Amino acid sequence: MKDGFVLLKNDIKKAKWAVIFIIAYFVFGSQFLPSTCPMVWITGFPCPACGLTRAGIRLLQLDFKGAWKMHPFIYAFAAGVVIFAWKRYICKKPIGKWFKTGCVVCVVLMVIYYVWRMYQYFPDQPPMSYYHYNLLRLFMDVAFGALK
């Protein structure tokens, strides 16, 4: 078990700049951006993972039905995190091709689900809402608004 903690500590050290960037992005982004999702604040459209963070928070609060309703792929994500942690830090074995293939399949299914959700709920039902205050719209207003 001690070796697993050492491995985790080393992984965090190797990824420290990525971890620092992600934390800074969420801390400062929540203060200065209309959304922490880059796709939303640039285009105004929700991304395929839209609602995944909120679903994760609901899952941590043991609101399983609310998590499913917000984004059902939170369960695949949570299972992936548990499997990854088990294999890497408990069993100390490398992540196999089956795990990577499963992640790719999950992403493809999530995009298909996104298309269905956009068709079904966009633009009226959160999280599949259009956000009017985005960079693309601001740019279009500045660039083409001057032409009017």
Buried (B, 14 or more C-beta within 10 A) or exposed (E): EEEBEEBEEEEEEEEEEEEEEEEEEEEEBEEEBBBBBEBBBBBBBBBBBBBBBBBBBBBEEEBEEBBBEBBBBBBBBBEBEEBEEEBBBEEEEEEEEEBEEBBEEBBEEBEEBBEEBBEEBEEEEEBBBBBEEBBEBEEEEEEEEEEE
